[in-house]
Amino acid sequence: MNDLIENIAKLHTTEMGIERIKRNLQIDVTDVVQWCRERILKQDAVIDRKGKNWYVTIDDCIITVNAHSYTIITAHKV
């Protein structure tokens, strides 16, 4: 198990992050953090750490999370 999964409860984002993720993925959900959390926890999620960020590839999208603060920075379609 990696640090991202172990600290999944710390996952959060900013108001700007919420709008950016909704726009980039063209999703309309009430809880963006929960939406991302569910995808990160999927069995087929590919989680890579590059430098200061985690990159989670799942369901034709990539979710970028800061490895120190567990802030969801952005997400975009592959």
N, C-alpha and C positions, 0 to 999 in steps of 0.2 A: 504494500500500500504506500502511496506517495503522500507528501506533505499536503498537497491540495485536497485530496480526499479526506485525510485526517482532520483538516481544518475547514471542512465544507460549511460548518455553521458560521464561520467568520466572513463568508462571502457577502459582499455588498457592492453597491455602486452609487454614483452621484445622480442628481436629477438630470444633468447633461448626459450622463452615461445611459440612463434609461431611454431618453429621447433618441440618442444615437443608435442604440441597439435596436429599438423598435423600427426606426427608419431603415437601417441597413438590412435587417432581416425581413422587413415588411410583415411584422407581427403586431397583433393588437391584443395584448394580454394585460391583466391588472398588475400582476407581480412578476416583473422581469427577472428579478434575482432568483425567485423560485423556479421560473422557467429554465434559466441557465443551470441552476443547481441540479434539476432533474436530468438534464442532458449530460452534465459532467459525470453523474453517477451511473449512467447507462453502461452496461457491460462492454459494449462495442466502442466506447469513447476512446480515442487515442490521445493521450496526454503527454506532451513534450515540454521540457523546460529549456528555454534558451535565454541565457543571461538572467535578467531580472523578472522575466515574465513566464507564465505558463500559457501554452497554446493547446486548446482542447478542440480536436476535430471530431464532429459528430453530426449526423443528419444533414450533410451538405453545408455545414457552416463551421466557422472557426471562432471560438470564444477566447479572448485574450484577458488574462487575469494577472495582476501584479503579484509576484511571488512573496513579497514581504507584507503587504497590507491586505491582501486578498480582495482588492478592489477589481471589479470587472471593468476593464478599460473600454473595450469595444467588442463587437462581434460582427462578422460579415459572412456573406455567402461565399462558398468555395468557387 
